[in-house]
């Protein structure tokens, strides 16, 4: 399979992964949750296989970009009705 369609499909799951991680690890630090999300999305994208196939030529840079996508998704979700509002 061409890597670009696989990447786009994997990125489509980021909001669901972030939401699931929040449900599972809600009390943990943000960095721990981000690392878990990167791990889940990385597994879905088969990053190790993509590196071996040379679809990804810079693993560190790819993971850094993936972390930015996850951080941006968290920002968007936290700014939306998804975020729990504090009780007044």
C-alpha positions as CSV (number, residue, x, y, z in Angstrom):
1,X,0.0,0.0,0.0
2,X,1.2,3.5,-0.8
3,X,2.2,5.2,2.5
4,X,0.4,8.5,2.0
5,X,-3.1,7.0,2.1
6,X,-2.1,4.9,5.1
7,X,-0.8,8.0,6.8
8,X,-4.0,10.0,6.1
9,X,-6.1,7.1,7.4
10,X,-4.0,6.9,10.5
11,X,-4.3,10.6,11.2
12,X,-8.0,10.3,10.9
13,X,-8.0,8.2,14.1
14,X,-6.0,10.7,16.2
15,X,-9.0,12.4,17.8
16,X,-10.5,9.0,18.8
17,X,-7.1,7.9,20.1
18,X,-6.6,11.1,22.1
19,X,-10.1,10.8,23.6
20,X,-9.5,7.1,24.5
21,X,-6.2,7.9,26.1
22,X,-7.8,10.7,28.1
23,X,-10.4,8.2,29.3
24,X,-7.8,5.7,30.3
25,X,-5.0,7.9,31.7
26,X,-6.9,11.1,32.6
27,X,-5.0,11.6,35.9
28,X,-1.6,11.1,34.3
29,X,0.7,13.9,33.1
30,X,0.1,15.3,29.6
31,X,3.5,14.1,28.4
32,X,2.6,10.5,29.4
33,X,-0.7,10.7,27.6
34,X,1.0,12.2,24.5
35,X,3.6,9.4,24.5
36,X,0.8,6.8,24.7
37,X,-1.0,8.4,21.9
38,X,2.2,8.5,19.7
39,X,2.6,4.8,20.5
40,X,-1.0,3.9,19.6
41,X,-0.9,6.0,16.3
42,X,2.6,4.7,15.5
43,X,1.4,1.2,15.8
44,X,-1.6,1.9,13.6
45,X,0.7,3.4,11.0
46,X,3.2,0.6,11.3
47,X,6.0,3.2,11.7
48,X,8.7,0.5,12.2
49,X,7.7,-1.2,8.9
50,X,7.5,2.2,7.1
51,X,11.1,3.0,8.3
52,X,12.3,-0.4,7.1
53,X,10.6,0.1,3.7
54,X,12.1,3.6,3.6
55,X,8.7,5.3,3.4
56,X,9.9,7.2,6.4
57,X,13.5,8.3,6.1
58,X,13.8,10.3,9.3
59,X,12.1,8.5,12.2
60,X,12.8,11.1,14.8
61,X,11.4,13.9,12.6
62,X,8.4,11.9,11.8
63,X,7.6,11.2,15.4
64,X,8.1,14.9,16.2
65,X,5.6,15.8,13.6
66,X,3.2,13.2,14.9
67,X,3.6,14.7,18.4
68,X,2.7,18.1,17.0
69,X,-0.4,16.6,15.3
70,X,-1.5,15.1,18.6
71,X,-0.8,18.3,20.6
72,X,-2.8,20.3,18.0
73,X,-5.7,17.8,18.3
74,X,-5.7,18.1,22.1
75,X,-5.7,21.9,21.7
76,X,-8.7,21.7,19.3
77,X,-10.6,19.3,21.5
78,X,-9.9,21.3,24.7
79,X,-11.2,24.4,23.0
80,X,-14.4,22.6,22.0
81,X,-17.5,21.3,23.7
82,X,-15.6,18.0,24.2
83,X,-13.8,19.7,27.1
84,X,-15.6,19.4,30.4
85,X,-16.7,22.8,31.7
86,X,-16.0,23.5,35.4
87,X,-19.1,23.7,37.5
88,X,-19.9,27.2,38.8
